[in-house]
Amino acid sequence: MSAFIPYRPARIDREESLNRLRQDFAVADGRRTVRMFSPDPIPREAIEWAIRIAGTAPSGAHRQPWFFVAISDPDMKQRIREAAEKEEREFYERKAPPEWLEALAPLGTDFVKSHLTDAPWLIVIFRRDYEPGPDGVRRKNYYMTESVGIAVGFLIQALHRAGFATLTHTPAPMTFLREICRRPQNEKPFLILPVGYPTDDCVVPDLKRKKLAEVAEFVE
């Protein structure tokens, strides 16, 4: 049975709470996904702290069903890019339904994924479906997809607040990542996250976020 410890965080004044939320929104609203990465280096320590922050995310039964592989090695990034572009080309040219291609058109994306080698770091996130026990018995994890998704959200915001840009990349299928990253069978690739600074000439689509009334309803 888990031990329990007191949890008594200090209450924040109402106005201060609102001010913090407004400030947090201003920072979060400034985040944009980029595809034009500078090769300027980022210290490993920054990636380490961001992953630590991701690891504070809530998870089903506190199983923490995630694993992060942070890659700066150019050869390994090249292998990932080649494998991803092979799958992406097949997707764009043969598998993608017309409506999906139409939705992607304003973003200007295609099967060429230069960000995978341009960005100084790639963080490959894996979802752990179970934990293998020493006796060979599998210890099941719970709500793995939801838990890992929340952790990735924490990771993206942490990196953004530190001044770095990211891109969520999900080539399909992603099974090649397990082989390249040498991960065990109980882990499934979840997402590739290039991390770096935007280039000086970086541009992003002129997109608008939905208004509060479009995404929320309040029942009081």
C-alpha positions as CSV (number, residue, x, y, z in Angstrom):
1,M,0.0,0.0,0.0
2,S,1.3,3.5,-0.9
3,A,2.2,5.8,2.0
4,F,0.5,9.2,2.1
5,I,2.1,12.5,2.9
6,P,0.4,15.9,3.7
7,Y,-0.3,18.2,0.8
8,R,-1.1,21.7,1.8
9,P,0.0,24.2,-0.9
10,A,-0.5,27.8,0.1
11,R,-3.6,29.4,-1.3
12,I,-3.0,32.2,-3.8
13,D,-5.0,35.4,-3.6
14,R,-7.9,35.4,-6.1
15,E,-6.5,38.4,-8.1
16,E,-3.0,37.0,-8.1
17,S,-4.4,33.7,-9.4
18,L,-6.2,35.4,-12.2
19,N,-3.1,37.5,-13.1
20,R,-1.0,34.4,-13.3
21,L,-3.5,32.7,-15.5
22,R,-3.6,35.7,-17.8
23,Q,0.1,35.8,-18.0
24,D,0.3,32.1,-18.6
25,F,-2.2,32.4,-21.4
26,A,-0.2,35.2,-23.1
27,V,2.9,33.0,-23.0
28,A,1.1,29.8,-24.2
29,D,-0.8,31.8,-26.9
30,G,2.6,32.8,-28.4
31,R,3.6,29.2,-29.0
32,R,3.6,28.0,-32.6
33,T,4.6,24.8,-34.3
34,V,7.5,25.4,-36.6
35,R,9.1,23.4,-39.4
36,M,12.1,25.6,-40.0
37,F,14.8,24.8,-37.4
38,S,18.2,26.4,-36.9
39,P,21.1,24.0,-36.2
40,D,22.2,26.2,-33.3
41,P,22.9,23.9,-30.4
42,I,20.8,23.5,-27.3
43,P,22.5,22.3,-24.1
44,R,21.6,18.7,-23.0
45,E,20.8,20.1,-19.5
46,A,17.8,22.0,-21.0
47,I,16.4,18.8,-22.5
48,E,17.0,17.0,-19.3
49,W,15.0,19.5,-17.3
50,A,12.2,19.6,-19.8
51,I,11.9,15.8,-19.6
52,R,11.8,16.0,-15.8
53,I,8.9,18.4,-16.1
54,A,7.1,16.0,-18.5
55,G,7.5,13.3,-15.9
56,T,5.4,15.3,-13.4
57,A,2.3,14.7,-15.5
58,P,-0.5,12.7,-13.9
59,S,-0.9,9.1,-15.1
60,G,-3.2,6.1,-14.7
61,A,-2.5,4.5,-11.3
62,H,0.7,6.6,-11.3
63,R,2.4,4.0,-13.5
64,Q,4.2,6.8,-15.5
65,P,4.0,4.7,-18.8
66,W,6.4,6.8,-20.8
67,F,10.0,6.7,-22.0
68,F,11.9,9.5,-23.7
69,V,14.8,9.0,-26.1
70,A,16.6,12.3,-26.6
71,I,18.9,12.3,-29.7
72,S,21.5,14.8,-30.9
73,D,23.6,12.3,-32.8
74,P,23.6,13.3,-36.5
75,D,23.8,9.8,-37.8
76,M,20.9,8.6,-35.8
77,K,18.8,11.6,-36.8
78,Q,19.6,10.8,-40.4
79,R,18.5,7.2,-40.0
80,I,15.2,8.4,-38.5
81,R,14.7,11.0,-41.2
82,E,15.3,8.4,-44.0
83,A,12.9,5.9,-42.4
84,A,10.2,8.6,-41.7
85,E,10.4,10.0,-45.3
86,K,9.9,6.5,-46.7
87,E,6.7,6.1,-44.7
88,E,5.6,9.6,-45.3
89,R,6.0,9.4,-49.1
90,E,3.9,6.3,-49.1
91,F,1.3,8.1,-47.1
92,Y,1.1,11.3,-49.2
93,E,1.3,9.5,-52.6
94,R,-0.9,6.4,-51.9
95,K,-2.6,6.2,-48.5
96,A,-3.9,9.6,-47.6
97,P,-7.6,10.2,-48.3
98,P,-8.3,13.4,-50.4
99,E,-10.0,15.2,-47.5
100,W,-6.9,14.7,-45.3
101,L,-4.6,16.1,-48.1
102,E,-7.0,19.0,-48.5
103,A,-6.8,19.7,-44.8
104,L,-3.0,19.6,-44.9
105,A,-2.7,21.8,-48.0
106,P,-2.7,25.2,-46.1
107,L,0.2,24.0,-44.0
108,G,2.4,23.3,-47.0
109,T,3.6,19.9,-45.7
110,D,4.8,17.0,-47.8
111,F,6.9,13.9,-47.3
112,V,10.2,15.8,-47.1
113,K,11.0,16.1,-43.3
114,S,14.2,18.2,-43.1
115,H,13.3,19.2,-39.6
116,L,14.4,15.7,-38.4
117,T,18.0,16.5,-39.3
118,D,18.0,20.3,-38.9
119,A,16.8,20.5,-35.3
120,P,19.6,20.0,-32.8
121,W,17.5,17.5,-30.8
122,L,14.9,14.9,-31.5
123,I,12.9,13.6,-28.5
124,V,11.2,10.3,-29.4
125,I,8.4,9.5,-26.9
126,F,7.4,5.9,-26.3
127,R,4.3,4.5,-24.6
128,R,4.9,1.7,-22.2
129,D,2.0,-0.7,-22.4
130,Y,3.2,-2.9,-19.6
131,E,6.2,-3.5,-17.2
132,P,7.9,-6.9,-17.5
133,G,8.5,-8.4,-14.1
134,P,11.5,-10.4,-13.1
135,D,9.4,-13.5,-12.9
136,G,8.2,-13.0,-16.5
137,V,4.7,-11.8,-15.4
138,R,3.5,-8.6,-17.2
139,R,2.5,-5.7,-14.9
140,K,-0.2,-3.9,-16.9
141,N,-0.3,-0.1,-17.2
142,Y,-3.5,1.9,-17.4
143,Y,-4.7,4.8,-19.6
144,M,-1.3,4.8,-21.4
145,T,-2.3,6.9,-24.3
146,E,-4.0,9.5,-22.2
147,S,-1.1,9.6,-19.7
148,V,1.6,9.9,-22.4
149,G,-0.4,12.6,-24.2
150,I,-0.6,14.7,-21.1
151,A,3.1,14.3,-20.5
152,V,3.9,15.4,-24.0
153,G,1.7,18.5,-23.4
154,F,3.8,19.3,-20.3
155,L,7.0,18.8,-22.4
156,I,5.9,21.1,-25.2
157,Q,5.0,23.9,-22.8
158,A,8.1,23.5,-20.8
159,L,10.3,23.8,-23.9
160,H,8.3,26.7,-25.2
161,R,8.7,28.6,-21.9
162,A,12.4,28.0,-22.1
163,G,12.5,29.7,-25.5
164,F,12.6,26.6,-27.8
165,A,10.4,25.6,-30.7
166,T,8.9,22.2,-31.3
167,L,7.0,20.2,-33.9
168,T,4.8,17.2,-33.2
169,H,5.6,14.6,-35.8
170,T,3.8,11.3,-36.1
171,P,4.8,9.3,-39.2
172,A,2.6,6.3,-39.8
173,P,3.5,3.6,-39.2
174,M,6.2,4.4,-36.6
175,T,7.5,1.0,-35.8
176,F,10.9,1.8,-37.2
177,L,11.5,4.0,-34.2
178,R,11.6,1.1,-31.8
179,E,14.3,-0.6,-33.9
180,I,16.4,2.5,-34.4
181,C,16.1,3.6,-30.8
182,R,16.7,0.0,-29.6
183,R,13.6,-0.1,-27.3
184,P,11.9,-3.2,-26.0
185,Q,8.6,-4.8,-27.2
186,N,6.6,-3.4,-24.3
187,E,7.1,0.1,-25.7
188,K,5.3,1.6,-28.7
189,P,6.4,4.8,-30.5
190,F,4.1,7.6,-29.7
191,L,5.6,10.8,-31.2
192,I,8.8,12.5,-32.5
193,L,9.4,15.9,-31.1
194,P,12.1,18.0,-32.9
195,V,13.4,20.7,-30.6
196,G,15.4,23.8,-31.5
197,Y,15.4,27.5,-32.3
198,P,13.5,28.7,-35.3
199,T,15.6,30.0,-38.2
200,D,15.9,33.7,-38.7
201,D,13.6,33.5,-41.7
202,C,11.1,31.1,-40.1
203,V,7.5,31.6,-41.1
204,V,4.4,29.8,-39.9
205,P,0.8,29.6,-41.3
206,D,-1.4,32.5,-40.2
207,L,-3.8,30.4,-38.2
208,K,-6.4,31.5,-35.6
209,R,-7.3,29.8,-32.4
210,K,-10.9,29.0,-31.6
211,K,-12.6,31.3,-29.2
212,L,-13.5,30.2,-25.7
213,A,-17.2,30.0,-26.6
214,E,-16.4,27.5,-29.4
215,V,-14.6,25.1,-27.2
216,A,-16.2,25.4,-23.7
217,E,-19.5,25.6,-22.0
218,F,-20.1,26.6,-18.4
219,V,-22.9,25.1,-16.3
220,E,-23.3,27.1,-13.1
